[in-house]
Amino acid sequence: MIQATQACDACRDRKKRCDKVLPECSECRRRQAQCQYSQKAEEHGMVESLWQKLNSLECLVRESKDVSEPRLMLPFSRLGREIQYDITYPVSKRWYFPMLLHFRFHSMVPSIKNISQESAAYKLRTAWVTGYLRDPAMFHAILHAASANLDLINGETDNPVTYFHGMEAIRLTKSALSCLESHDDLPHTVLATTWALAHVARLTGKISEAHVHEAGLRQMVRSRDHSTGLGFDGALSFLIMLSDIWNSIINEEDASLEFIDEHQNPYLAQPRRTLLSTALERALNEELISNDVIFLLRMVDHSQAAQWGPFYATGTSISTPSGRYSTNPSPHDGEYLYMLLQAERLASYQCQDHISECCCLAAMIYWKALFTNVPFNSPDNDSAADQLFIAFRQTDLEKWMEKAPEMHIWVSYVGALASANKVQRASFVAISKTSVVILSQDRILHFQDGVSHLLCLSRHLRQLQSVGGWT
């Protein structure tokens, strides 16, 4: 618990005993009154405590054996006390606002040049930031999300800063809703605040609370005409869609906001473009992944169409020195392909080509799902998933984003689906975020179609396991 050195202003005025808890004392919380400390008292109690935690964590990260490249460092070294923005906040300023906003901004938006104006990254940099800097409830929700993310990284619970901004976001949203008339349009900021609260609840494992926020968000979304997006130039629609995908992957739940049709048979639907197929098409000429690995990945993707029938549009053809690969794979062919992937993975590891190594490991996991009908997170895949996680953290994120963002997403999602624990799943998904946000609108459509296929495949394999075989 972080405490100030003197009582808050309200308790001093009322001559009441104050427990000096920051950012809100118990007495003010009980009275639902605004709790304020002098800047000097607040900083004395909180600044040093938080900075000790940040410095301690950065030292631990530096000493980690798994993290050897400077580019993989968490951004705490950039969260300096000198960070200041010449902006106006929609609520009374506190000393830590610039630090949390800096962390939140750079954790959501990659620092790369020449971002397409149609991409979510551009919208998050512009309309989304403008939105939360103007609305108090949305601003509190964004700080709530930023503080919750730092709590997870620090391994901290019951952070009063996180709690305070969450409660303020809820209070101000309730107040805004109570003022609406039946004919009034629902403000975009209310939807954005509710989304952030649901996202943090999911992030922190508060499932029942997340369900409440998601139910409200679902009702709000359906009450609006969102044919052109849910506000902030479509940034909110994107974030809702992305959160829905993350929840489906991390918690193995069906999409809650109708991202995919829950009643659609994944193998009898219209032709789908797989995520791997799109990734191969985009990465083909980028020279990021070795030609041998590309060839094997195309074999896996082509084998999927042959294995499951003509209902999947792979969009790729497989050319070999002897001609075009066109035969249906037999179990023997599949075993041979798996051995080739193992050999190529070992060669990539020895050459320290970690990106090609990641692709081989993801393909091995994917192959087992296709040819042996086991769920992605089968114990058979535990070793490959752990190896993929280690290799993945050694790759250059900027290279992925610049040359093969779809391949980065495919590897991330396959690794997440195969991981046995939720922490590792969440790590895979979080790392993939920067590659998703830079996609242009036409590429987002292919991404949605590919992820829909992947989620349907994962769900279908789990259903097969639950009934003990094919139906």
Secondary structure, DSSP 4 states (H G I P E B T S, - for coil): --B-SS--HHHHHHT-----BSSS-HHHHHHT------HHHHHHHHHHHHHHHHHHHHHHHHH-SS--SGGGS-GGGG--TT-------SS---TTHHHHHHHHHHHHS---SS--TTSHHHHIIIIIHHHHTT-HHHHHHHHHHHHHHHHHHHT--S-HHHHHHHHHHHHHHHHHHHT--TTSPPPHHHHHHHHHHHHHHHHTT-HHHHHHHHHHHHHHHHTS--TT-SSGGGHHHHHHHHHHHHHHHHS----SSSSS-TT--TTTSS-EE-HHHHHHHHHTTS--S-HHHHHHHHHHHHHHHHHH-TTEE-----EETTEE--SPPPHHHHHHHHHHHHHHHHHHHHTT-HHHHHHHHHHHHHHHHHHH---TT-GGGHHHHHHHHHHHTTS-HHHHHHH-HHHHHHHHHHHHHH-SSHHHHHHHHHHHHHHHHT--HHHHHHHHHHHHHHHHHHHHHHHHHHHTS--
